[in-house]
Amino acid sequence: MVALDLLGRRWTLRIMWELRSGPLGFRPLQARCDGMSSSVLRTRLVELVTEGLVEQTEAGYGLTPIGAELGDAIRPLTGWAERWQRRRGRDG
């Protein structure tokens, strides 16, 4: 499935997550994505723009309406991840 292939690429979901609150310029986005090289960020942004999930505007990179819908789709994952992290803290 094309969507899973795209979203399964390293850093893709992190980029989408960081853009959830609004557009960011390249450098601020890179700073929020700890450890991501500029070449990988550039590659992922080109892919996301090409697929219509992210757009580049004067304000920087931002989610398109369909890209923002992805946030709605994965929001339950956030709750699960928080519960999992708490359990890891207790168990490990």
PyMOL Python script that loads the backbone (N, CA, C, O; Angstrom):
from pymol import cmd

cmd.read_pdbstr("""\
ATOM      1  N   MET A   1       0.852  -1.172   0.000  1.00  0.00           N
ATOM      2  CA  MET A   1       0.000   0.000   0.000  1.00  0.00           C
ATOM      3  C   MET A   1       0.901   1.239   0.000  1.00  0.00           C
ATOM      4  O   MET A   1       1.826   1.341   0.806  1.00  0.00           O
ATOM      5  N   VAL A   2       0.629   2.157  -0.889  1.00  0.00           N
ATOM      6  CA  VAL A   2       1.462   3.338  -1.075  1.00  0.00           C
ATOM      7  C   VAL A   2       1.528   4.191   0.196  1.00  0.00           C
ATOM      8  O   VAL A   2       2.602   4.670   0.562  1.00  0.00           O
ATOM      9  N   ALA A   3       0.399   4.384   0.864  1.00  0.00           N
ATOM     10  CA  ALA A   3       0.370   5.230   2.066  1.00  0.00           C
ATOM     11  C   ALA A   3       1.270   4.657   3.153  1.00  0.00           C
ATOM     12  O   ALA A   3       2.020   5.400   3.786  1.00  0.00           O
ATOM     13  N   LEU A   4       1.208   3.348   3.379  1.00  0.00           N
ATOM     14  CA  LEU A   4       2.043   2.735   4.411  1.00  0.00           C
ATOM     15  C   LEU A   4       3.513   2.799   4.042  1.00  0.00           C
ATOM     16  O   LEU A   4       4.366   2.967   4.913  1.00  0.00           O
ATOM     17  N   ASP A   5       3.817   2.667   2.759  1.00  0.00           N
ATOM     18  CA  ASP A   5       5.201   2.783   2.321  1.00  0.00           C
ATOM     19  C   ASP A   5       5.740   4.183   2.621  1.00  0.00           C
ATOM     20  O   ASP A   5       6.836   4.332   3.160  1.00  0.00           O
ATOM     21  N   LEU A   6       4.965   5.196   2.269  1.00  0.00           N
ATOM     22  CA  LEU A   6       5.386   6.579   2.510  1.00  0.00           C
ATOM     23  C   LEU A   6       5.500   6.865   4.004  1.00  0.00           C
ATOM     24  O   LEU A   6       6.513   7.394   4.462  1.00  0.00           O
ATOM     25  N   LEU A   7       4.469   6.517   4.757  1.00  0.00           N
ATOM     26  CA  LEU A   7       4.454   6.838   6.186  1.00  0.00           C
ATOM     27  C   LEU A   7       5.417   5.977   6.989  1.00  0.00           C
ATOM     28  O   LEU A   7       5.794   6.343   8.102  1.00  0.00           O
ATOM     29  N   GLY A   8       5.814   4.851   6.442  1.00  0.00           N
ATOM     30  CA  GLY A   8       6.760   3.983   7.128  1.00  0.00           C
ATOM     31  C   GLY A   8       8.212   4.393   6.951  1.00  0.00           C
ATOM     32  O   GLY A   8       9.098   3.829   7.593  1.00  0.00           O
ATOM     33  N   ARG A   9       8.462   5.347   6.106  1.00  0.00           N
ATOM     34  CA  ARG A   9       9.843   5.806   5.906  1.00  0.00           C
ATOM     35  C   ARG A   9      10.319   6.573   7.134  1.00  0.00           C
ATOM     36  O   ARG A   9       9.563   7.316   7.761  1.00  0.00           O
ATOM     37  N   ARG A  10      11.569   6.375   7.451  1.00  0.00           N
ATOM     38  CA  ARG A  10      12.137   7.004   8.632  1.00  0.00           C
ATOM     39  C   ARG A  10      11.918   8.514   8.615  1.00  0.00           C
ATOM     40  O   ARG A  10      12.163   9.174   7.605  1.00  0.00           O
ATOM     41  N   TRP A  11      11.464   9.044   9.721  1.00  0.00           N
ATOM     42  CA  TRP A  11      11.236  10.462   9.987  1.00  0.00           C
ATOM     43  C   TRP A  11       9.943  11.018   9.420  1.00  0.00           C
ATOM     44  O   TRP A  11       9.558  12.127   9.790  1.00  0.00           O
ATOM     45  N   THR A  12       9.254  10.305   8.544  1.00  0.00           N
ATOM     46  CA  THR A  12       8.072  10.872   7.901  1.00  0.00           C
ATOM     47  C   THR A  12       6.997  11.248   8.915  1.00  0.00           C
ATOM     48  O   THR A  12       6.499  12.374   8.899  1.00  0.00           O
ATOM     49  N   LEU A  13       6.636  10.320   9.794  1.00  0.00           N
ATOM     50  CA  LEU A  13       5.610  10.635  10.783  1.00  0.00           C
ATOM     51  C   LEU A  13       6.071  11.715  11.751  1.00  0.00           C
ATOM     52  O   LEU A  13       5.260  12.519  12.209  1.00  0.00           O
ATOM     53  N   ARG A  14       7.346  11.745  12.065  1.00  0.00           N
ATOM     54  CA  ARG A  14       7.860  12.796  12.963  1.00  0.00           C
ATOM     55  C   ARG A  14       7.690  14.165  12.319  1.00  0.00           C
ATOM     56  O   ARG A  14       7.298  15.119  12.990  1.00  0.00           O
ATOM     57  N   ILE A  15       7.978  14.272  11.035  1.00  0.00           N
ATOM     58  CA  ILE A  15       7.790  15.540  10.325  1.00  0.00           C
ATOM     59  C   ILE A  15       6.320  15.945  10.368  1.00  0.00           C
ATOM     60  O   ILE A  15       5.990  17.093  10.666  1.00  0.00           O
ATOM     61  N   MET A  16       5.451  15.001  10.070  1.00  0.00           N
ATOM     62  CA  MET A  16       4.019  15.290  10.088  1.00  0.00           C
ATOM     63  C   MET A  16       3.584  15.721  11.495  1.00  0.00           C
ATOM     64  O   MET A  16       2.782  16.643  11.640  1.00  0.00           O
ATOM     65  N   TRP A  17       4.104  15.067  12.513  1.00  0.00           N
ATOM     66  CA  TRP A  17       3.777  15.391  13.901  1.00  0.00           C
ATOM     67  C   TRP A  17       4.222  16.813  14.226  1.00  0.00           C
ATOM     68  O   TRP A  17       3.464  17.566  14.838  1.00  0.00           O
ATOM     69  N   GLU A  18       5.406  17.184  13.838  1.00  0.00           N
ATOM     70  CA  GLU A  18       5.935  18.508  14.162  1.00  0.00           C
ATOM     71  C   GLU A  18       5.191  19.622  13.423  1.00  0.00           C
ATOM     72  O   GLU A  18       5.176  20.764  13.883  1.00  0.00           O
ATOM     73  N   LEU A  19       4.586  19.305  12.304  1.00  0.00           N
ATOM     74  CA  LEU A  19       3.847  20.309  11.539  1.00  0.00           C
ATOM     75  C   LEU A  19       2.388  20.424  11.970  1.00  0.00           C
ATOM     76  O   LEU A  19       1.649  21.246  11.428  1.00  0.00           O
ATOM     77  N   ARG A  20       1.968  19.623  12.925  1.00  0.00           N
ATOM     78  CA  ARG A  20       0.552  19.586  13.312  1.00  0.00           C
ATOM     79  C   ARG A  20       0.044  20.914  13.855  1.00  0.00           C
ATOM     80  O   ARG A  20      -1.144  21.211  13.733  1.00  0.00           O
ATOM     81  N   SER A  21       0.921  21.721  14.454  1.00  0.00           N
ATOM     82  CA  SER A  21       0.489  22.987  15.056  1.00  0.00           C
ATOM     83  C   SER A  21       0.612  24.178  14.128  1.00  0.00           C
ATOM     84  O   SER A  21       0.240  25.293  14.495  1.00  0.00           O
ATOM     85  N   GLY A  22       1.122  23.958  12.947  1.00  0.00           N
ATOM     86  CA  GLY A  22       1.247  25.051  12.000  1.00  0.00           C
ATOM     87  C   GLY A  22       2.551  24.979  11.229  1.00  0.00           C
ATOM     88  O   GLY A  22       3.424  24.170  11.542  1.00  0.00           O
ATOM     89  N   PRO A  23       2.680  25.827  10.223  1.00  0.00           N
ATOM     90  CA  PRO A  23       3.862  25.802   9.361  1.00  0.00           C
ATOM     91  C   PRO A  23       5.149  26.116  10.120  1.00  0.00           C
ATOM     92  O   PRO A  23       5.161  26.867  11.095  1.00  0.00           O
ATOM     93  N   LEU A  24       6.223  25.514   9.634  1.00  0.00           N
ATOM     94  CA  LEU A  24       7.563  25.760  10.167  1.00  0.00           C
ATOM     95  C   LEU A  24       8.524  25.915   8.996  1.00  0.00           C
ATOM     96  O   LEU A  24       8.375  25.274   7.956  1.00  0.00           O
ATOM     97  N   GLY A  25       9.503  26.774   9.188  1.00  0.00           N
ATOM     98  CA  GLY A  25      10.575  26.875   8.214  1.00  0.00           C
ATOM     99  C   GLY A  25      11.461  25.647   8.283  1.00  0.00           C
ATOM    100  O   GLY A  25      11.342  24.837   9.202  1.00  0.00           O
ATOM    101  N   PHE A  26      12.345  25.509   7.314  1.00  0.00           N
ATOM    102  CA  PHE A  26      13.202  24.329   7.229  1.00  0.00           C
ATOM    103  C   PHE A  26      14.046  24.156   8.490  1.00  0.00           C
ATOM    104  O   PHE A  26      14.038  23.083   9.093  1.00  0.00           O
ATOM    105  N   ARG A  27      14.765  25.187   8.891  1.00  0.00           N
ATOM    106  CA  ARG A  27      15.658  25.077  10.060  1.00  0.00           C
ATOM    107  C   ARG A  27      14.896  24.822  11.364  1.00  0.00           C
ATOM    108  O   ARG A  27      15.304  23.952  12.134  1.00  0.00           O
ATOM    109  N   PRO A  28      13.808  25.543  11.641  1.00  0.00           N
ATOM    110  CA  PRO A  28      13.052  25.232  12.860  1.00  0.00           C
ATOM    111  C   PRO A  28      12.496  23.801  12.856  1.00  0.00           C
ATOM    112  O   PRO A  28      12.459  23.139  13.893  1.00  0.00           O
ATOM    113  N   LEU A  29      12.069  23.339  11.688  1.00  0.00           N
ATOM    114  CA  LEU A  29      11.572  21.965  11.599  1.00  0.00           C
ATOM    115  C   LEU A  29      12.702  20.980  11.870  1.00  0.00           C
ATOM    116  O   LEU A  29      12.520  20.005  12.598  1.00  0.00           O
ATOM    117  N   GLN A  30      13.843  21.230  11.296  1.00  0.00           N
ATOM    118  CA  GLN A  30      14.998  20.359  11.519  1.00  0.00           C
ATOM    119  C   GLN A  30      15.380  20.343  13.002  1.00  0.00           C
ATOM    120  O   GLN A  30      15.722  19.288  13.536  1.00  0.00           O
ATOM    121  N   ALA A  31      15.325  21.486  13.664  1.00  0.00           N
ATOM    122  CA  ALA A  31      15.660  21.558  15.084  1.00  0.00           C
ATOM    123  C   ALA A  31      14.702  20.729  15.936  1.00  0.00           C
ATOM    124  O   ALA A  31      15.108  20.150  16.944  1.00  0.00           O
ATOM    125  N   ARG A  32      13.443  20.670  15.539  1.00  0.00           N
ATOM    126  CA  ARG A  32      12.459  19.874  16.289  1.00  0.00           C
ATOM    127  C   ARG A  32      12.611  18.381  16.044  1.00  0.00           C
ATOM    128  O   ARG A  32      12.155  17.564  16.843  1.00  0.00           O
ATOM    129  N   CYS A  33      13.246  18.033  14.950  1.00  0.00           N
ATOM    130  CA  CYS A  33      13.438  16.616  14.592  1.00  0.00           C
ATOM    131  C   CYS A  33      14.873  16.218  14.938  1.00  0.00           C
ATOM    132  O   CYS A  33      15.721  16.059  14.060  1.00  0.00           O
ATOM    133  N   ASP A  34      15.116  16.065  16.205  1.00  0.00           N
ATOM    134  CA  ASP A  34      16.451  15.770  16.730  1.00  0.00           C
ATOM    135  C   ASP A  34      17.202  14.741  15.889  1.00  0.00           C
ATOM    136  O   ASP A  34      16.711  13.639  15.643  1.00  0.00           O
ATOM    137  N   GLY A  35      18.356  15.111  15.469  1.00  0.00           N
ATOM    138  CA  GLY A  35      19.227  14.156  14.811  1.00  0.00           C
ATOM    139  C   GLY A  35      18.967  13.922  13.332  1.00  0.00           C
ATOM    140  O   GLY A  35      19.653  13.099  12.725  1.00  0.00           O
ATOM    141  N   MET A  36      18.024  14.598  12.737  1.00  0.00           N
ATOM    142  CA  MET A  36      17.752  14.394  11.324  1.00  0.00           C
ATOM    143  C   MET A  36      18.693  15.246  10.485  1.00  0.00           C
ATOM    144  O   MET A  36      18.842  16.444  10.728  1.00  0.00           O
ATOM    145  N   SER A  37      19.312  14.634   9.518  1.00  0.00           N
ATOM    146  CA  SER A  37      20.203  15.393   8.645  1.00  0.00           C
ATOM    147  C   SER A  37      19.381  16.271   7.702  1.00  0.00           C
ATOM    148  O   SER A  37      18.219  15.979   7.421  1.00  0.00           O
ATOM    149  N   SER A  38      19.987  17.323   7.230  1.00  0.00           N
ATOM    150  CA  SER A  38      19.276  18.227   6.320  1.00  0.00           C
ATOM    151  C   SER A  38      18.937  17.523   5.012  1.00  0.00           C
ATOM    152  O   SER A  38      17.902  17.811   4.411  1.00  0.00           O
ATOM    153  N   SER A  39      19.786  16.609   4.562  1.00  0.00           N
ATOM    154  CA  SER A  39      19.493  15.919   3.303  1.00  0.00           C
ATOM    155  C   SER A  39      18.293  14.986   3.445  1.00  0.00           C
ATOM    156  O   SER A  39      17.477  14.890   2.528  1.00  0.00           O
ATOM    157  N   VAL A  40      18.173  14.300   4.576  1.00  0.00           N
ATOM    158  CA  VAL A  40      17.011  13.428   4.793  1.00  0.00           C
ATOM    159  C   VAL A  40      15.749  14.271   4.921  1.00  0.00           C
ATOM    160  O   VAL A  40      14.718  13.931   4.340  1.00  0.00           O
ATOM    161  N   LEU A  41      15.819  15.367   5.674  1.00  0.00           N
ATOM    162  CA  LEU A  41      14.655  16.238   5.819  1.00  0.00           C
ATOM    163  C   LEU A  41      14.216  16.755   4.453  1.00  0.00           C
ATOM    164  O   LEU A  41      13.027  16.742   4.133  1.00  0.00           O
ATOM    165  N   ARG A  42      15.155  17.199   3.664  1.00  0.00           N
ATOM    166  CA  ARG A  42      14.829  17.718   2.334  1.00  0.00           C
ATOM    167  C   ARG A  42      14.153  16.627   1.491  1.00  0.00           C
ATOM    168  O   ARG A  42      13.148  16.883   0.827  1.00  0.00           O
ATOM    169  N   THR A  43      14.708  15.419   1.523  1.00  0.00           N
ATOM    170  CA  THR A  43      14.136  14.307   0.759  1.00  0.00           C
ATOM    171  C   THR A  43      12.716  14.005   1.212  1.00  0.00           C
ATOM    172  O   THR A  43      11.821  13.856   0.380  1.00  0.00           O
ATOM    173  N   ARG A  44      12.500  13.911   2.517  1.00  0.00           N
ATOM    174  CA  ARG A  44      11.167  13.602   3.036  1.00  0.00           C
ATOM    175  C   ARG A  44      10.172  14.713   2.689  1.00  0.00           C
ATOM    176  O   ARG A  44       9.029  14.435   2.326  1.00  0.00           O
ATOM    177  N   LEU A  45      10.606  15.960   2.801  1.00  0.00           N
ATOM    178  CA  LEU A  45       9.704  17.064   2.465  1.00  0.00           C
ATOM    179  C   LEU A  45       9.309  17.029   0.997  1.00  0.00           C
ATOM    180  O   LEU A  45       8.149  17.268   0.663  1.00  0.00           O
ATOM    181  N   VAL A  46      10.253  16.735   0.123  1.00  0.00           N
ATOM    182  CA  VAL A  46       9.931  16.625  -1.310  1.00  0.00           C
ATOM    183  C   VAL A  46       8.905  15.517  -1.520  1.00  0.00           C
ATOM    184  O   VAL A  46       7.954  15.688  -2.282  1.00  0.00           O
ATOM    185  N   GLU A  47       9.093  14.383  -0.849  1.00  0.00           N
ATOM    186  CA  GLU A  47       8.142  13.276  -0.985  1.00  0.00           C
ATOM    187  C   GLU A  47       6.755  13.682  -0.483  1.00  0.00           C
ATOM    188  O   GLU A  47       5.747  13.416  -1.138  1.00  0.00           O
ATOM    189  N   LEU A  48       6.714  14.324   0.678  1.00  0.00           N
ATOM    190  CA  LEU A  48       5.430  14.710   1.270  1.00  0.00           C
ATOM    191  C   LEU A  48       4.723  15.786   0.452  1.00  0.00           C
ATOM    192  O   LEU A  48       3.497  15.778   0.335  1.00  0.00           O
ATOM    193  N   VAL A  49       5.494  16.709  -0.113  1.00  0.00           N
ATOM    194  CA  VAL A  49       4.905  17.734  -0.986  1.00  0.00           C
ATOM    195  C   VAL A  49       4.381  17.072  -2.260  1.00  0.00           C
ATOM    196  O   VAL A  49       3.268  17.364  -2.696  1.00  0.00           O
ATOM    197  N   THR A  50       5.166  16.194  -2.851  1.00  0.00           N
ATOM    198  CA  THR A  50       4.760  15.494  -4.076  1.00  0.00           C
ATOM    199  C   THR A  50       3.467  14.709  -3.866  1.00  0.00           C
ATOM    200  O   THR A  50       2.617  14.651  -4.754  1.00  0.00           O
ATOM    201  N   GLU A  51       3.326  14.108  -2.689  1.00  0.00           N
ATOM    202  CA  GLU A  51       2.132  13.299  -2.402  1.00  0.00           C
ATOM    203  C   GLU A  51       0.957  14.121  -1.884  1.00  0.00           C
ATOM    204  O   GLU A  51      -0.116  13.575  -1.630  1.00  0.00           O
ATOM    205  N   GLY A  52       1.153  15.431  -1.725  1.00  0.00           N
ATOM    206  CA  GLY A  52       0.050  16.307  -1.355  1.00  0.00           C
ATOM    207  C   GLY A  52      -0.281  16.357   0.125  1.00  0.00           C
ATOM    208  O   GLY A  52      -1.351  16.836   0.499  1.00  0.00           O
ATOM    209  N   LEU A  53       0.624  15.866   0.988  1.00  0.00           N
ATOM    210  CA  LEU A  53       0.383  15.898   2.425  1.00  0.00           C
ATOM    211  C   LEU A  53       0.938  17.157   3.079  1.00  0.00           C
ATOM    212  O   LEU A  53       0.468  17.580   4.135  1.00  0.00           O
ATOM    213  N   VAL A  54       1.934  17.746   2.446  1.00  0.00           N
ATOM    214  CA  VAL A  54       2.601  18.957   2.949  1.00  0.00           C
ATOM    215  C   VAL A  54       2.674  19.945   1.799  1.00  0.00           C
ATOM    216  O   VAL A  54       2.796  19.563   0.636  1.00  0.00           O
ATOM    217  N   GLU A  55       2.596  21.226   2.146  1.00  0.00           N
ATOM    218  CA  GLU A  55       2.762  22.275   1.132  1.00  0.00           C
ATOM    219  C   GLU A  55       3.807  23.268   1.626  1.00  0.00           C
ATOM    220  O   GLU A  55       3.994  23.456   2.828  1.00  0.00           O
ATOM    221  N   GLN A  56       4.472  23.888   0.679  1.00  0.00           N
ATOM    222  CA  GLN A  56       5.448  24.915   1.010  1.00  0.00           C
ATOM    223  C   GLN A  56       4.826  26.269   0.709  1.00  0.00           C
ATOM    224  O   GLN A  56       4.376  26.534  -0.406  1.00  0.00           O
ATOM    225  N   THR A  57       4.810  27.122   1.732  1.00  0.00           N
ATOM    226  CA  THR A  57       4.248  28.462   1.594  1.00  0.00           C
ATOM    227  C   THR A  57       5.299  29.471   2.045  1.00  0.00           C
ATOM    228  O   THR A  57       6.419  29.101   2.397  1.00  0.00           O
ATOM    229  N   GLU A  58       4.931  30.733   2.031  1.00  0.00           N
ATOM    230  CA  GLU A  58       5.844  31.764   2.533  1.00  0.00           C
ATOM    231  C   GLU A  58       6.154  31.564   4.013  1.00  0.00           C
ATOM    232  O   GLU A  58       7.225  31.948   4.483  1.00  0.00           O
ATOM    233  N   ALA A  59       5.219  30.965   4.746  1.00  0.00           N
ATOM    234  CA  ALA A  59       5.401  30.728   6.182  1.00  0.00           C
ATOM    235  C   ALA A  59       6.266  29.504   6.463  1.00  0.00           C
ATOM    236  O   ALA A  59       6.651  29.273   7.609  1.00  0.00           O
ATOM    237  N   GLY A  60       6.573  28.727   5.447  1.00  0.00           N
ATOM    238  CA  GLY A  60       7.371  27.519   5.624  1.00  0.00           C
ATOM    239  C   GLY A  60       6.606  26.309   5.119  1.00  0.00           C
ATOM    240  O   GLY A  60       5.808  26.410   4.187  1.00  0.00           O
ATOM    241  N   TYR A  61       6.853  25.174   5.734  1.00  0.00           N
ATOM    242  CA  TYR A  61       6.177  23.940   5.370  1.00  0.00           C
ATOM    243  C   TYR A  61       5.009  23.730   6.310  1.00  0.00           C
ATOM    244  O   TYR A  61       5.133  23.900   7.522  1.00  0.00           O
ATOM    245  N   GLY A  62       3.869  23.357   5.738  1.00  0.00           N
ATOM    246  CA  GLY A  62       2.677  23.120   6.539  1.00  0.00           C
ATOM    247  C   GLY A  62       1.873  21.971   5.976  1.00  0.00           C
ATOM    248  O   GLY A  62       2.049  21.575   4.824  1.00  0.00           O
ATOM    249  N   LEU A  63       1.001  21.446   6.791  1.00  0.00           N
ATOM    250  CA  LEU A  63       0.153  20.346   6.353  1.00  0.00           C
ATOM    251  C   LEU A  63      -0.945  20.853   5.428  1.00  0.00           C
ATOM    252  O   LEU A  63      -1.507  21.926   5.647  1.00  0.00           O
ATOM    253  N   THR A  64      -1.239  20.091   4.418  1.00  0.00           N
ATOM    254  CA  THR A  64      -2.405  20.350   3.583  1.00  0.00           C
ATOM    255  C   THR A  64      -3.625  19.837   4.345  1.00  0.00           C
ATOM    256  O   THR A  64      -3.468  19.163   5.364  1.00  0.00           O
ATOM    257  N   PRO A  65      -4.830  20.137   3.879  1.00  0.00           N
ATOM    258  CA  PRO A  65      -6.007  19.596   4.569  1.00  0.00           C
ATOM    259  C   PRO A  65      -5.984  18.063   4.705  1.00  0.00           C
ATOM    260  O   PRO A  65      -6.331  17.530   5.759  1.00  0.00           O
ATOM    261  N   ILE A  66      -5.579  17.363   3.648  1.00  0.00           N
ATOM    262  CA  ILE A  66      -5.525  15.902   3.734  1.00  0.00           C
ATOM    263  C   ILE A  66      -4.388  15.457   4.658  1.00  0.00           C
ATOM    264  O   ILE A  66      -4.500  14.433   5.332  1.00  0.00           O
ATOM    265  N   GLY A  67      -3.306  16.218   4.689  1.00  0.00           N
ATOM    266  CA  GLY A  67      -2.222  15.920   5.624  1.00  0.00           C
ATOM    267  C   GLY A  67      -2.661  16.102   7.064  1.00  0.00           C
ATOM    268  O   GLY A  67      -2.283  15.323   7.939  1.00  0.00           O
ATOM    269  N   ALA A  68      -3.462  17.137   7.309  1.00  0.00           N
ATOM    270  CA  ALA A  68      -3.980  17.374   8.660  1.00  0.00           C
ATOM    271  C   ALA A  68      -4.930  16.260   9.083  1.00  0.00           C
ATOM    272  O   ALA A  68      -5.016  15.940  10.268  1.00  0.00           O
ATOM    273  N   GLU A  69      -5.642  15.666   8.132  1.00  0.00           N
ATOM    274  CA  GLU A  69      -6.529  14.549   8.449  1.00  0.00           C
ATOM    275  C   GLU A  69      -5.752  13.355   8.983  1.00  0.00           C
ATOM    276  O   GLU A  69      -6.276  12.578   9.781  1.00  0.00           O
ATOM    277  N   LEU A  70      -4.520  13.209   8.553  1.00  0.00           N
ATOM    278  CA  LEU A  70      -3.697  12.121   9.073  1.00  0.00           C
ATOM    279  C   LEU A  70      -3.527  12.266  10.579  1.00  0.00           C
ATOM    280  O   LEU A  70      -3.532  11.276  11.310  1.00  0.00           O
ATOM    281  N   GLY A  71      -3.377  13.509  11.040  1.00  0.00           N
ATOM    282  CA  GLY A  71      -3.270  13.745  12.477  1.00  0.00           C
ATOM    283  C   GLY A  71      -4.488  13.236  13.218  1.00  0.00           C
ATOM    284  O   GLY A  71      -4.363  12.649  14.292  1.00  0.00           O
ATOM    285  N   ASP A  72      -5.662  13.455  12.654  1.00  0.00           N
ATOM    286  CA  ASP A  72      -6.890  12.947  13.262  1.00  0.00           C
ATOM    287  C   ASP A  72      -6.883  11.417  13.293  1.00  0.00           C
ATOM    288  O   ASP A  72      -7.342  10.797  14.252  1.00  0.00           O
ATOM    289  N   ALA A  73      -6.357  10.831  12.229  1.00  0.00           N
ATOM    290  CA  ALA A  73      -6.353   9.373  12.133  1.00  0.00           C
ATOM    291  C   ALA A  73      -5.399   8.727  13.132  1.00  0.00           C
ATOM    292  O   ALA A  73      -5.674   7.637  13.632  1.00  0.00           O
ATOM    293  N   ILE A  74      -4.281   9.389  13.428  1.00  0.00           N
ATOM    294  CA  ILE A  74      -3.297   8.774  14.334  1.00  0.00           C
ATOM    295  C   ILE A  74      -3.374   9.313  15.760  1.00  0.00           C
ATOM    296  O   ILE A  74      -2.590   8.900  16.615  1.00  0.00           O
ATOM    297  N   ARG A  75      -4.298  10.218  16.030  1.00  0.00           N
ATOM    298  CA  ARG A  75      -4.430  10.755  17.381  1.00  0.00           C
ATOM    299  C   ARG A  75      -4.605   9.652  18.426  1.00  0.00           C
ATOM    300  O   ARG A  75      -4.007   9.752  19.498  1.00  0.00           O
ATOM    301  N   PRO A  76      -5.398   8.601  18.166  1.00  0.00           N
ATOM    302  CA  PRO A  76      -5.498   7.527  19.160  1.00  0.00           C
ATOM    303  C   PRO A  76      -4.148   6.868  19.461  1.00  0.00           C
ATOM    304  O   PRO A  76      -3.939   6.355  20.560  1.00  0.00           O
ATOM    305  N   LEU A  77      -3.252   6.883  18.506  1.00  0.00           N
ATOM    306  CA  LEU A  77      -1.927   6.330  18.726  1.00  0.00           C
ATOM    307  C   LEU A  77      -1.168   7.114  19.794  1.00  0.00           C
ATOM    308  O   LEU A  77      -0.367   6.545  20.535  1.00  0.00           O
ATOM    309  N   THR A  78      -1.418   8.410  19.870  1.00  0.00           N
ATOM    310  CA  THR A  78      -0.770   9.242  20.881  1.00  0.00           C
ATOM    311  C   THR A  78      -1.141   8.766  22.284  1.00  0.00           C
ATOM    312  O   THR A  78      -0.270   8.616  23.142  1.00  0.00           O
ATOM    313  N   GLY A  79      -2.423   8.532  22.517  1.00  0.00           N
ATOM    314  CA  GLY A  79      -2.866   8.034  23.818  1.00  0.00           C
ATOM    315  C   GLY A  79      -2.259   6.687  24.139  1.00  0.00           C
ATOM    316  O   GLY A  79      -1.815   6.447  25.262  1.00  0.00           O
ATOM    317  N   TRP A  80      -2.241   5.811  23.156  1.00  0.00           N
ATOM    318  CA  TRP A  80      -1.636   4.499  23.364  1.00  0.00           C
ATOM    319  C   TRP A  80      -0.151   4.640  23.706  1.00  0.00           C
ATOM    320  O   TRP A  80       0.337   3.982  24.625  1.00  0.00           O
ATOM    321  N   ALA A  81       0.568   5.490  22.977  1.00  0.00           N
ATOM    322  CA  ALA A  81       2.004   5.671  23.207  1.00  0.00           C
ATOM    323  C   ALA A  81       2.279   6.208  24.616  1.00  0.00           C
ATOM    324  O   ALA A  81       3.246   5.803  25.261  1.00  0.00           O
ATOM    325  N   GLU A  82       1.432   7.110  25.080  1.00  0.00           N
ATOM    326  CA  GLU A  82       1.609   7.644  26.441  1.00  0.00           C
ATOM    327  C   GLU A  82       1.393   6.551  27.479  1.00  0.00           C
ATOM    328  O   GLU A  82       2.152   6.456  28.444  1.00  0.00           O
ATOM    329  N   ARG A  83       0.370   5.729  27.295  1.00  0.00           N
ATOM    330  CA  ARG A  83       0.136   4.616  28.226  1.00  0.00           C
ATOM    331  C   ARG A  83       1.291   3.624  28.192  1.00  0.00           C
ATOM    332  O   ARG A  83       1.718   3.137  29.239  1.00  0.00           O
ATOM    333  N   TRP A  84       1.791   3.324  27.021  1.00  0.00           N
ATOM    334  CA  TRP A  84       2.908   2.406  26.851  1.00  0.00           C
ATOM    335  C   TRP A  84       4.165   2.954  27.534  1.00  0.00           C
ATOM    336  O   TRP A  84       4.885   2.215  28.206  1.00  0.00           O
ATOM    337  N   GLN A  85       4.420   4.239  27.361  1.00  0.00           N
ATOM    338  CA  GLN A  85       5.600   4.857  27.974  1.00  0.00           C
ATOM    339  C   GLN A  85       5.519   4.790  29.497  1.00  0.00           C
ATOM    340  O   GLN A  85       6.517   4.513  30.162  1.00  0.00           O
ATOM    341  N   ARG A  86       4.341   5.041  30.046  1.00  0.00           N
ATOM    342  CA  ARG A  86       4.179   4.937  31.505  1.00  0.00           C
ATOM    343  C   ARG A  86       4.442   3.510  31.962  1.00  0.00           C
ATOM    344  O   ARG A  86       5.098   3.297  32.982  1.00  0.00           O
ATOM    345  N   ARG A  87       3.947   2.547  31.233  1.00  0.00           N
ATOM    346  CA  ARG A  87       4.162   1.148  31.599  1.00  0.00           C
ATOM    347  C   ARG A  87       5.649   0.790  31.509  1.00  0.00           C
ATOM    348  O   ARG A  87       6.165   0.085  32.377  1.00  0.00           O
ATOM    349  N   ARG A  88       6.316   1.247  30.511  1.00  0.00           N
ATOM    350  CA  ARG A  88       7.753   1.000  30.377  1.00  0.00           C
ATOM    351  C   ARG A  88       8.498   1.592  31.556  1.00  0.00           C
ATOM    352  O   ARG A  88       9.446   0.992  32.064  1.00  0.00           O
ATOM    353  N   GLY A  89       8.070   2.776  31.995  1.00  0.00           N
ATOM    354  CA  GLY A  89       8.713   3.418  33.149  1.00  0.00           C
ATOM    355  C   GLY A  89       8.552   2.602  34.409  1.00  0.00           C
ATOM    356  O   GLY A  89       9.471   2.551  35.227  1.00  0.00           O
ATOM    357  N   ARG A  90       7.407   1.959  34.589  1.00  0.00           N
ATOM    358  CA  ARG A  90       7.163   1.118  35.769  1.00  0.00           C
ATOM    359  C   ARG A  90       7.888  -0.205  35.674  1.00  0.00           C
ATOM    360  O   ARG A  90       8.467  -0.683  36.649  1.00  0.00           O
ATOM    361  N   ASP A  91       7.853  -0.801  34.473  1.00  0.00           N
ATOM    362  CA  ASP A  91       8.364  -2.150  34.307  1.00  0.00           C
ATOM    363  C   ASP A  91       9.863  -2.205  34.052  1.00  0.00           C
ATOM    364  O   ASP A  91      10.504  -3.222  34.318  1.00  0.00           O
ATOM    365  N   GLY A  92      10.413  -1.130  33.546  1.00  0.00           N
ATOM    366  CA  GLY A  92      11.795  -1.276  33.111  1.00  0.00           C
ATOM    367  C   GLY A  92      12.707  -0.352  33.715  1.00  0.00           C
ATOM    368  O   GLY A  92      13.902  -0.383  33.421  1.00  0.00           O
TER     369      GLY A  92
END
""", "prot")
cmd.dss("prot")
cmd.show_as("cartoon", "prot")
cmd.util.cbc("prot")
cmd.orient("prot")
